[in-house]
Amino acid sequence: MGYSAAVGSLSRSQLDALIEQATVDCCNEDEQLTGLHTMIHDNLAVPFATQVLGVEVTVRRVDLTGSGIVAICHRERMRQAIGILDLPLPDPPPDGVEWIEAYRHWALG
């Protein structure tokens, strides 16, 4: 399981517009990261199921950590934070996935 066909279908100008929307009042990279996290948090439809290393997990929320934006994945009583850019998305992807792509574009820019 990997990225669905719908992910990665946004043009560079569409991604730039999303980034501009998320970072409009930001003065530095930390504030931009916070703005992108806020947009992912507010728009990504959670919970959703996906597979990580062949194991089904449920993504219940996203958090901002010192290493970036992470998905909090649950399986039974276990919980693991996985970098949102490393998270395989289900097909079809959840609503709001375009914000993950905008973050990817910003981070790897």
N, C-alpha and C positions, 0 to 999 in steps of 0.2 A: 504494500500500500504506500503510495506516495502522493505527491501533489496531483490534484485533479486537473483536468484540462482547463477548467475555468480559472484556475490560479495562474498568474503570469500573463493573462490576456489583456491587461491594462497597458496602454501606451505610456511612454516616458512622460508625455505632457499631462496625462491623467494622474500618474503617480506624483508628479511635481505639484499638481493642484491639490491633491490630498495632503501632501507634506506641508504646503503653504497654509492650508486650512488648520492643520494641527499645530503649527509653529508660528502663527501670525504675530504674536506678541512676545516671542521668546528672544532673549538677549544672548544666550550661549548654548552650547551643546547639551548641557545638563537640563536646561529648561526645554529644549527641543525634544529630548528623550522623554521627559515627563509629559509633554504635549502629545507625543505619539502614543505613549502608554495610556493616557486618558482616552484617546480615540479608540484604541483597541478595546480597552476595558468597557467603554460605553456602547460599542457597536458590535463586538463579536458575540454571536449567539452561543452562550454556554448554558448548560453543560452540553457536551457532545462527545461521542465515542470515537476513538481512533486506535491505531495500533502502534506500539513502540517496541521495537525488537521482537515482533511477532506476538506480543501480548496485548490484549485489548485493555485499554485504560479509558477513564472518563476525565476529560478536561473540565474542571469545575470553575476555574477563574484564572485570571492573569495577574501577575504581580510585577512590580518594579524592584529590582535588586541592584546591588553594586555591579553586577556583570551584565545588566540589561533587562530586557523584558522576558519573563518566563511564564510558561503555562504550568499550572499546578495540576498534576495528573494523579488520579486516584485509582487504585485497584484493591478492592476489599478494604482492609485496614491500612494498607500501605499508601504513602504519598511521596511523590517525587516532583521536583521542579525541573523542567526541561526548557532550555532556551527556545523561545517561540519560533526562531528562524530554523531550528533543528527539528521541529515537531512535524512529523508526517500528518498531513490532513486527509480526512476521509473524502470519498467521492460519492455524492457531491459534498463540497465543502460547506461549512456553516456560514450563515449570513454574517457579513462584516469582515470576511477574509481579506477584502481589498486593503484594509488597514494594516494587516500583516505584510502584505506586499509593499505598501508604502514605507513601512518601517524597514523592510529588507532593502529597498531602493535607497533610503536615507543612510542606512548603516553601511552598505557596501558601495554606495555612491561613487 
